[in-house]
Structures are given as C-alpha cells and as structure tokens.
Amino acid sequence: MIFESHAHYDDEAFDEDREELLVSLREHGIDKVVNVGASLESCRITLDLMKKYPFIYGAMGVHPSETAELNEDNFAWLREQCTVDKVVAVGEIGLDYHWKEPEPHVQKEWFERQLALARETGLPVIIHSREAAKDTLDMMQALRAGELGGVIHCYSYTKEMAREYLEMDYYFGIGGVITFQNSKKLKEAVEYIPLERILLETDSPYLAPEPHRGKRNSSLNLPFVAQAVADLKGISYEKVVEVTQENAMRLFRIKG
C-alpha cells in the first residue's frame, strides 16, 4: 500500500467529487494520506477531513505565500491545533520567492516562528522552498532545524543541495515532476538520495505526472511516481512502495 505524504484535498478543485475520490483510494492501493495545511482556512478544513476519514492525517502550517495573514491571535490558534490527535507535522512552511508577495522579510519571520512552533510541539516539519534555495538552507542551519526532523516537500534542487539536507537527516518528497522529460536535475538528485530518505507525494491537485500532466492531480497517480523512482534506481516498484511507506510512518510517527 502506498503512503501519500503530501496532498491538499481541502482544495476547491475537489469540491465536486471529494467524498467519492477519497473513499476510493484504498481500493486503488493508497493506504494513508497526510493532508497539508497551506493557509488558516485550509488547516480548518484539514481538521474536518481528519475527523471524517480514519486514513487521513494532517499537517498544520501556513505556506510562505500566505504568511501575510498571520498575526499573534491566529498564530495562537495554529499552535493549539498542533496538539490535536492525528496532527503529525507543522507544514507546509518555508520560503517562496517565485511570487513577489509577501516580501521576503515577512516570509522569513513566520518561517522562523513556525520552525519554533515545531520545536515547541515536538512535531517534524514539511518544508516548502521555491527559488529560495540558499536562504532556506541558511535559515534551517542557523536555527538547527536538523533537530526537528522533516521533509523537503517537492524537492527540486540539485544533488549537491540534497547532500546538505541528508546531513540534517531530512527526507525528500518526490512527486509527479520526476516523470517530466525536462527534470534532469531532479532525476540526478533522486538517483543520489538513498531510498530510505524518499517519501512519495502528489501535492494534489497540482503537479500531475506524465501522462496526466496539466490535469488535476490526485493520489491515484502515485503509482506513476513510484515506478519512475524504481526505474531510476534499478529496483522493483514493490520495493519503492514498501520502503517509502516505512519512511513516512517513521517520520510522522504513525503506528499500524
């Protein structure tokens, strides 16, 4: 069974068929899902999904592009949610310089605060880093984020950068981009990263793999990702599924 380590089933892209899709996952070999918060509203919906579906776990956090909405009051609310049963991580948090707002200093302030929240609550982190490789790594090293444990979601940097995160004992979220023809840098990194440090993810509804690129993504596409990893590493599909599930269970401290 495949462990989906990063999805956004709170997204409006699933409003028309969310129930039907989610209840179908197990029969398609998807065992567990971590639904990841990206805004305060998505965290609220994630809490509801966790209550409704036994196989859905949650991460509480605010994506860097949404950090302008944070203040002391709603950050206190976020802190409270991190103690809820089945919340397994703080995320997704980090830096995103692809978009111009909010300004980097705002993103950095709340990235630091959310890393501190993970330390306070004892939860691992789910890191988002887009076009911000150096600043993300510098902040994580300065703030000793290696002590927290976590995963670099949608890893997209070089194998040299992967080495830095491996030294911090981080995992790497690998999704549909690994199937793209133009993902040479990522493929080199995945060849280098030990299988014991890889998690499978979709980032649904985004980043659907080939042959569904450009369409709405869902966990049903995870077999394409697993097969791509297997092909790159010259191992069986079954081995990729088995080890990545064990990795996710270990990182998120889920038993059974």
C-alpha positions as CSV (number, residue, x, y, z in Angstrom):
1,M,0.0,0.0,0.0
2,I,1.2,3.5,-0.9
3,F,1.6,6.3,1.7
4,E,0.6,9.7,0.2
5,S,2.8,12.1,2.2
6,H,1.5,15.4,0.8
7,A,-1.9,16.3,-0.6
8,H,-4.3,19.2,-0.5
9,Y,-7.8,17.6,-0.5
10,D,-9.2,20.7,1.1
11,D,-8.7,22.5,-2.2
12,E,-11.7,23.7,-4.1
13,A,-10.6,21.6,-7.1
14,F,-12.1,18.6,-5.2
15,D,-15.4,20.2,-4.2
16,E,-17.5,18.2,-6.7
17,D,-16.2,14.7,-6.0
18,R,-14.1,14.8,-2.8
19,E,-16.1,12.1,-1.0
20,E,-16.2,9.8,-3.9
21,L,-12.5,10.2,-4.6
22,L,-11.3,9.8,-1.0
23,V,-13.4,6.6,-0.3
24,S,-11.9,5.1,-3.5
25,L,-8.3,5.5,-2.5
26,R,-7.9,2.3,-0.6
27,E,-9.2,0.1,-3.3
28,H,-6.6,1.7,-5.6
29,G,-3.7,0.8,-3.1
30,I,-3.5,4.2,-1.3
31,D,-3.3,3.4,2.5
32,K,-2.7,6.7,4.3
33,V,-2.8,10.4,3.4
34,V,-1.2,13.5,5.0
35,N,-3.4,16.5,4.1
36,V,-1.1,19.5,4.4
37,G,-2.2,23.0,5.6
38,A,-1.3,25.9,3.4
39,S,-3.5,28.6,4.9
40,L,-5.5,29.0,8.1
41,E,-8.7,28.1,6.2
42,S,-7.1,25.0,4.7
43,C,-5.9,24.0,8.2
44,R,-9.6,24.2,9.4
45,I,-10.8,22.0,6.5
46,T,-7.9,19.6,7.1
47,L,-9.1,19.2,10.7
48,D,-12.5,18.3,9.4
49,L,-11.1,15.8,6.9
50,M,-9.1,14.1,9.7
51,K,-12.2,13.6,11.8
52,K,-14.2,12.2,8.9
53,Y,-11.7,9.8,7.4
54,P,-9.6,7.5,9.6
55,F,-6.8,7.2,7.0
56,I,-6.3,11.0,6.7
57,Y,-3.7,12.7,8.9
58,G,-3.0,16.4,9.0
59,A,-0.2,19.0,9.0
60,M,-0.8,22.4,10.4
61,G,1.0,25.3,8.9
62,V,0.9,28.4,6.7
63,H,2.6,28.4,3.2
64,P,5.1,31.2,2.8
65,S,2.9,32.9,0.1
66,E,0.0,33.1,2.7
67,T,2.0,34.3,5.7
68,A,0.7,37.9,5.4
69,E,-2.5,36.6,7.0
70,L,-0.7,35.6,10.2
71,N,-0.8,37.6,13.5
72,E,-0.4,36.8,17.1
73,D,-4.1,35.8,17.6
74,N,-4.4,33.4,14.7
75,F,-0.9,32.0,15.4
76,A,-2.1,31.1,18.9
77,W,-4.9,29.2,17.2
78,L,-2.5,27.4,15.0
79,R,-0.4,26.4,18.0
80,E,-3.5,24.9,19.6
81,Q,-4.3,22.8,16.6
82,C,-0.8,21.3,16.6
83,T,-1.8,19.3,19.7
84,V,-4.9,17.7,18.1
85,D,-4.9,14.0,17.6
86,K,-3.7,12.9,14.1
87,V,-1.8,16.1,13.5
88,V,1.6,14.7,12.5
89,A,3.6,17.8,11.3
90,V,4.0,21.5,11.1
91,G,3.7,22.5,7.4
92,E,3.9,23.4,4.8
93,I,6.3,26.2,5.8
94,G,9.3,27.8,4.3
95,L,10.2,30.4,1.6
96,D,8.8,31.1,-1.9
97,Y,10.5,33.8,-4.0
98,H,8.6,32.9,-7.2
99,W,5.8,35.2,-6.1
100,K,6.7,38.8,-5.1
101,E,4.3,38.9,-2.1
102,P,4.6,38.8,0.8
103,E,8.0,40.3,1.0
104,P,10.9,38.0,2.0
105,H,11.3,39.5,5.4
106,V,7.6,38.6,6.2
107,Q,8.1,35.1,4.9
108,K,11.3,34.7,7.0
109,E,9.7,36.0,10.2
110,W,6.9,33.4,10.0
111,F,9.2,30.6,8.8
112,E,11.3,31.1,11.9
113,R,8.2,31.3,14.1
114,Q,6.7,28.1,12.6
115,L,10.1,26.3,13.0
116,A,10.0,27.3,16.6
117,L,6.4,26.0,16.8
118,A,7.6,22.6,15.6
119,R,10.3,22.6,18.3
120,E,7.8,23.6,20.9
121,T,5.3,20.9,19.9
122,G,7.8,18.2,19.1
123,L,6.5,17.8,15.5
124,P,8.5,17.3,12.4
125,V,8.3,19.9,9.6
126,I,7.2,19.9,6.0
127,I,9.4,22.4,4.1
128,H,8.4,24.4,1.0
129,S,11.2,26.0,-0.8
130,R,10.8,27.6,-4.3
131,E,13.5,29.7,-5.9
132,A,14.9,30.3,-2.4
133,A,17.5,27.5,-2.0
134,K,20.2,29.4,-0.2
135,D,18.0,31.4,2.2
136,T,16.0,28.3,3.1
137,L,19.1,26.2,3.8
138,D,20.9,29.1,5.7
139,M,17.9,29.6,8.0
140,M,17.4,25.9,8.7
141,Q,21.1,25.5,9.5
142,A,21.1,28.6,11.7
143,L,18.0,27.6,13.6
144,R,19.2,24.0,14.0
145,A,16.2,22.6,12.1
146,G,18.0,19.3,11.8
147,E,17.0,18.7,15.4
148,L,13.3,18.8,14.3
149,G,13.3,16.2,11.6
150,G,11.2,16.7,8.5
151,V,10.8,16.5,4.7
152,I,11.8,18.9,1.9
153,H,8.5,18.8,0.0
154,C,8.5,18.7,-3.8
155,Y,12.3,18.6,-3.8
156,S,13.6,20.4,-6.9
157,Y,17.2,21.4,-6.2
158,T,20.5,19.7,-7.1
159,K,22.1,16.6,-5.7
160,E,24.7,18.8,-4.1
161,M,21.9,20.6,-2.1
162,A,20.4,17.2,-1.3
163,R,23.7,16.3,0.4
164,E,23.3,19.3,2.8
165,Y,19.8,18.1,3.8
166,L,20.9,14.5,4.1
167,E,23.5,15.7,6.6
168,M,20.5,17.1,8.6
169,D,18.7,13.7,8.3
170,Y,15.8,15.1,6.3
171,Y,13.6,13.2,3.9
172,F,12.7,14.3,0.4
173,G,9.2,14.5,-1.0
174,I,9.2,13.2,-4.6
175,G,6.1,13.7,-6.8
176,G,5.0,14.0,-10.4
177,V,7.8,16.2,-11.6
178,I,10.1,13.2,-11.5
179,T,8.2,11.9,-14.6
180,F,8.7,15.1,-16.7
181,Q,11.2,14.9,-19.5
182,N,12.9,18.1,-18.5
183,S,13.5,17.1,-14.9
184,K,17.2,16.0,-15.4
185,K,18.4,17.8,-12.2
186,L,15.8,16.2,-10.1
187,K,16.4,12.7,-11.6
188,E,20.1,13.1,-10.8
189,A,19.2,14.0,-7.2
190,V,16.8,11.1,-6.8
191,E,19.5,8.7,-8.1
192,Y,21.8,10.1,-5.4
193,I,19.3,10.2,-2.5
194,P,19.0,6.9,-0.6
195,L,15.6,5.2,-0.9
196,E,15.4,5.3,2.9
197,R,15.1,9.1,2.6
198,I,12.4,9.3,0.0
199,L,8.7,9.9,0.5
200,L,6.1,9.6,-2.3
201,E,3.8,12.6,-2.7
202,T,1.5,14.2,-5.2
203,D,0.9,17.8,-4.0
204,S,-2.7,17.2,-5.3
205,P,-4.3,18.9,-7.1
206,Y,-1.1,20.2,-8.5
207,L,1.8,18.8,-10.5
208,A,0.2,15.7,-12.1
209,P,2.7,13.3,-13.5
210,E,3.0,12.1,-17.1
211,P,0.8,11.0,-18.8
212,H,-1.7,13.3,-17.0
213,R,0.5,16.4,-16.8
214,G,-1.7,19.6,-16.8
215,K,-4.7,17.9,-15.4
216,R,-6.0,17.8,-11.8
217,N,-3.7,15.6,-9.7
218,S,-4.8,13.0,-7.1
219,S,-3.3,10.2,-5.1
220,L,-4.5,7.8,-7.7
221,N,-1.4,8.9,-9.8
222,L,1.1,7.9,-7.1
223,P,2.0,4.6,-9.0
224,F,3.5,6.7,-11.8
225,V,5.8,8.3,-9.3
226,A,6.7,5.1,-7.6
227,Q,7.5,3.5,-11.0
228,A,9.7,6.4,-12.0
229,V,11.7,6.2,-8.8
230,A,12.0,2.4,-9.3
231,D,13.3,2.9,-12.8
232,L,15.9,5.4,-11.8
233,K,17.2,3.2,-9.0
234,G,17.0,0.0,-10.9
235,I,14.9,-1.7,-8.2
236,S,11.3,-3.1,-8.1
237,Y,8.2,-1.0,-7.9
238,E,7.2,-3.1,-4.8
239,K,10.4,-2.2,-3.0
240,V,9.8,1.5,-3.6
241,V,6.3,1.3,-2.2
242,E,7.4,-0.7,0.8
243,V,10.3,1.4,1.8
244,T,8.7,4.8,1.2
245,Q,5.7,3.7,3.3
246,E,8.1,2.7,6.1
247,N,9.8,6.1,5.8
248,A,6.6,8.1,6.1
249,M,5.4,6.0,9.0
250,R,8.7,6.6,10.8
251,L,8.8,10.4,10.1
252,F,5.2,11.1,11.0
253,R,5.3,8.6,14.0
254,I,2.3,6.7,12.8
255,K,1.9,3.1,14.1
256,G,-0.1,0.4,12.4
